[in-house]
Amino acid sequence: MDSEPIYNNASINVFEKADVTLYAKWSTDGFVFVEGATITEAAPNSEVFIDGRTVTISNFYICDHEVTQAEYKAVTGSLPSDMATADGDSDNNPVNEVSWYDAIVYCNKLSIKEGLTPCYSISGSTDPSAWGTVPTSSDNNWNNASCDFTANGYRLPTEAEWEYAARSGNGLKGTQYTYAGSDTIDEVAWDYDGKGKTREVKTKKANGLGLYDMSGNVWELCWDWYSSISGSTPATGSVSGSDRVTRGGSYDAYTSKCTVSYRDYRKEPFSCYFGFRIVRTVK
């Protein structure tokens, strides 16, 4: 018998495919359907959607909140936030003090738990128990992890998916706000005035897609390697690098870093300022 899904209480009613049964279990409270598009024009201040680059984004589902401490512990059995000096007091605060490696382990474990096909593979295996201990510093084997974007399991968003969702999707035809859902940061984000700690998810205003905390609270890890982007950069980002992209800013970030366009990267393996949210490809 399948385990109870972590994200339960079904609420999403948008289905673009005929096989509703396939998505009925996964289409649960906390996820938003994002209709894809091909973007050929530059978006305001963006380094992702630029002139001369064509970015095709397929339909996907994205969690409307950052992975919480309770959700992370339910899947992995541990809680790195216990060690954080600036973590919040609630199960509904975003998990932090996690590495990119921790994030892909979480995604595959959750996929397996719910009977889905895992997206990530290391040395030919999609089973995190076969990957060994999660590294605490840069590891070439883990850095060479591959992602099957056609699998129906959970994964990190690509940087293009993240920014597209932060800008409320819709082919980027809607109002392009500075922050995720507003030009006034206090409406949508916990930034450097966040009183020195994370806050419960979904306590600020959502953006046009119904996504919370795309600006502020914790930096969100993406799939991509960080590098400069040109017209020839694949939609899934550069094929190699030394640091992974982070987006959205945090409770300790200046307002200029909490915009929908600001790009950054993760140098240190762990930090109380970093977390993640998950997506799934629509098949």
N, C-alpha and C positions, 0 to 999 in steps of 0.2 A: 504494500500500500504506500502511496506517495506521502511524504511528509507534508504537514500543513505549510502553505506558502508563508514566507515572512511578510510579504506585502499582501494582506488579505482585505476583505470587505469590498467586493467587486463594485466598481462604480463607472468604469469607462464603457461607453456605448458606441464608440466610433470604430468601425471595422471596414477596412478597404479591400479585404480579401474575402473570398467565398467561404473558406474554411474557418468558420467562427469558432468551432470546437478547439482548434489548435491554440487560439489566443484567449479563450474564455478563462482559463485558470490563471494565466499571467496578467490579464487585463484587470488589475486590481487597484484598490484605492491607493492613490499616490503617484500614478503614472499618467502622462499626457501624450496623446498621439500628435506627432509632428509630421505634417505633409511635406515631403521633400520638394526640391526645385533645382534648377540649373541656374547658377548665378554667374552672369558675365560682366556685370558692371561693378564699379567700386562702391563700397559702403562708407559712410562718413568716418574718417579717421582710422579705418580698418587696415591692418597689415595682412589680413587673411583674404578678404574679398577686395581685390585690387584690380586696377585696369590691366588688361592683358592676360588675366588668369580666368579660366573657366572652371568653376567648382560645381560638381553635381552631387547633391545630397539626396540619398534615398529616404523613403519614409522610415521613421523610427519612433520608438517610444522612449520617453525620458522621465525619470523620477522627478516629481515636483519638489523634492527636497533633497538635501544632502543626506547621505547615509548617517543614521543616528547611532549613538552609542549602544542603544538597546538592539537595534537591527544587526550591528556588527557583532556583538557578543552572541546573539542567537545563532549566527552562522559559524563563527570561528571558535566560540567558547572562551575567548579572551577579550580583554579590553585595554589596548595601549593607552587610552585616555586616562587610565588610572595613574599613569606615570607623568602626565602632563602637568606643568606648573600653572597653566592658564585654562584648564578645561572647565566646563560648566558643571552645574550641580544636578542636571536632570538627564534621565534616559533619552530625552528628546533633543538634547544638544547634539550637534554633529560630532561624529567620531573624529578625533585628531591624533597627532603623534603617530600617524601611519605613513609607511613608505609606498612608493609606486608598486613595489613587489607585494606588499600586503594587500593592496587594492586588487591586483589581478588574482591573487589567491582567493580573496573574498568572492569575486565575480564567479570564478569557476566552482567554488564550493557551493554557492547559492544555486548555480545552474544545475549541478549534480543533485542537490537536495530536492529540487523541484522537477527532476526528470527531464531536463533540457540538455541540449548539446552545448558543451562548454566552448567558449570562443578561443581561449588561450592555450597554447601548446609550448612546452619547453622540452627540448631533446626528444620530440616525437610523442610526448605524453600530455594528455589534458587533465590528468589526475594530480592535484596539488600534493597529495601524499607521496607521490613519486618524485617530486621536485627537490626534496630535501628541506633542510632548515632555511627559513627565509633569511637571506643575507642582510647584514647590518651595514654593509658598505657596497660600493659598486661591484657587480659581479657580471662577467662577460656572458656566462651561460644564461643568466636571467635576462640580461639586456638583449639577448637574441630571441627572446620569446616572440612567437608569431601570433597573429590574430586572424581568425576566420570570420570575416565580416558577414558571411552568409549563414553562419550558425544562428540558432534561435535562442542562445543563452544570453546571459548578462555580460556586459563589458563596460569599459570606460568610454566616454564619448571621444570622437576625434575633435581636434581643435575647431575644425570648420563646423561640425555639428553643434559643439558647445556655443560658439559665437552666434550661429544661426538661431539657436533656441533662445539665447540671451536677448537677441534682437527681435524676439517674438515671431520668428519664421515668416510665413506668408510671402515667400519669395522676396523678402526684404522690401516689400512695397508699402508697409505701414509706416507710422511715425517712428523715426530712428532717434531714440532717446540716448542721452549720455550714459545713464546707468540702466540696469535691467528693469525697465518699466516706468522710468521717470527721469526728469532732468533735475529733480530734487533728491539728493542722496538719502536724506533722513527718512523719506517715505518708504524706501525699499531695501536699505542696507544697514547692517551693523558694521561700522568702519572703525577708524582709530579712536573714536569716542565711545567705543563699546565697553568701557569700564574694565578693560584688561582681561576679558575672558569671552569665550563663545557664548552664544545665546540660543535658546530653544529655536528650532527650525520653524518656519512658517509663522513668525510673529510680526513680520513686516508685510507691506503690500506686495502682491504678486505682479509679474509682468503680464503682457498681453496673452501669453499662452497658459497662464496660471502657474508659473514656476516661481518658487520662492528662493531668496538668498543667492541668486545668480550674481549679485553684487554683494560683497562683504560676507561676514561671519567666518568662513574658512576659505582659503585658496582651494580650488578644485583641480585635481590632477586630470590630465587628458592622456590619450594614447600617444600622441605625437612626440617625436624628438624635437627639441627646440632648435631652430635655425632661422636665418632670414628666408623669406618666402618670395618666390618669383613666379612668373607665368607658367613655368614648367614643373613647379612643385606639385606632387600628387595630392588629391583631395584628402588622403589619409596622412599627409605630412611627409617630411623627409625620411629616408630609409635608414638613416643612422645618425648618431650624435652622442653627446655625453650627458645631456640633461633632458628631462621630460618637461613638457609644457604645463604650466599652471595658469589658471584664469580666475578672474572675479574679485581678487583682493580678499581681505580678511578683517576681523575685528580690530587688528592692529595696523592696518594699512591706511595710508593717506587716501583721500578721496580720488586723487588722480589715478590711483592704481585699482580702483573699484569700478572702472568704466567697462562697457561691453567691448571695448576695442583694445584695452591694455593687455599686453602679452608679458609673461614672465616665465621663469623656469625654476626648477627645483634643484638646488645644488647639494644640500645636506640630505642624508637619508631619512631623518625624522625631524619633525618640527610641530609644535603645538599650534601652528598657524595653518596647517594643511589638512585637508580631508578630501572627499570625492563624492560624486553622485553617479548613478548607473543608468545605462540605456539598454535597449534591445532593438535589433534590426527587425523590421516588419517584413515577413516572408510573403 
